[in-house]
Every structure is written in structure tokens, then in C-alpha cells.
Amino acid sequence: MKKTLFFALIPVFLIAFALTLGAQVGGGDIVMKNSFGDAAFSHERHAGKGLTCQQCHPEPYVTAEKHKTVTMKEMEQGASCGLCHNGKQAFTVKGNCTTCHKK
């Protein structure tokens, strides 16, 4: 009886595992409200570029709720998104407003 139940549950676990492979990466899109236009951060897009969770978490980002708001000037000096979006690792935050901000 136990063996039958065990083998009957294997397909259930395999299906559940397969579904998790296609699951959303991280926290999905995070929208940061801004008077200039909301900026959306896509976990999927960044993971698709080869970044791992550990490269951003827990430093410089803990969670969206705990992340401190920074100015564009601070980003241009390497804070927040500007840490990587500096024109060397990724496109620069300076002068690329509509790349991230949508009205």
C-alpha cells in the first residue's frame, strides 16, 4: 500500500516541480512611484541578463518596502540603480529618463 501511494505521488511532485521552473523570478515587477513618471524594475529582465539574486540582495537592496528613496543625482553618483547603471556595467541613468520612467 505504501509503495503504491509513493509511486502514485511521483507524477504529482514532478508536475509541481515543472511548474515552479516556469514561475515568476523574484518579486516580479516593482513599480516605484515618481512625479516624473513611474519607474518599473523587472526581476525577470535582470535575471535574464545573468544576474543572480545574491548580486543585489541583501546589498544594496533588501526589499522594495525597506529600500530608501534616492534622487537621480544620487543614482548618477552610484546609489541604488546607479550602482550598475553607470555606463560601464549597464546603460547609464544619466540622460536616459524614458528608458525607466513611463508617464
N, C-alpha and C positions, 0 to 999 in steps of 0.2 A: 504494500500500500504506500509506504513512504517513498519507494523508488518511483512508482508511478506518478505520484504527486510531484516529485523532484523533476522528472523528465517532462511533465506537463507544463511546469512553470518556466522551463528554459526558454521557449519561444517568447513568453511574456517579457522576460528580462532582456532578451535580445532586441525586441521591438522598442522597449523603453530606452535602452542604450542608444539605438539608432536614432531615435527622436531627439535625444539630448545632443547628438552631434550636429544637428541642424538648428539647434536653439540659438537664440539671440546671444551675441557676445556681450559680456559685461552688463552694463546698465542700459543698453540701447542708446538712443539719442538723448542727450541732456541739453535742454534749451536754457540759455542764460538770457534773462530779460535785460533789455538795454534800450534807452531812449533813441539811440541812433538806428536801432534795428536789432531784433533778437539774433543771437549767435548760437548755432547748434553745434554740439560736439557729438560726433558719431564714433562710438566704440568700435563698431564693425569696420568702418573705414580705416581707423588707425590700426586695428589688429590685422587688417588686410595688407597693410604696409610692412608687416612683420614685427610690430611692437608686441611685447609681452606685457601682461598686467603689472609685473614687478618693475617695469621700467618707469611707471607712473605712480604706482601705489606701493607703499603708503606715502612716498615722497615723489613729486611735490603735491600730489592730490590724495586726500583721504577719501572724502565723499563729496558729492555736489552740495549737500546741506552744510558741510563743515568748511567748504572752500571759501577763502576770503576773496571778496571782490577786489579786483585790481584795475587800475586805469590803463589806457593804451600806452601812456608814457612809461609806466612800469613794465608793461609787456615788451616794449621796444628795448628796455634795459635788461630783459631776460627773465622777468617774472611770469608765472603762470604759463600760458600758451607760448609766450616768447622764449621760454627755455629751449624749445626745439624749433619753433618757427622764427628762426633768426637769419634766414637766407643761406645758411650752410647746411643744416640738417634737413630743413623743410622750408617752404616758401616763407618769406618774412611777413611779419604782421604789419610792418610799416608800409603804408600806401596800398594795401590790398584789402580795403574795407569791405567791398561787396563779396569777397571770397567767403567770408564768415558771417557778415551781418546781412540779414534779409529783412526788408520792410514788410 
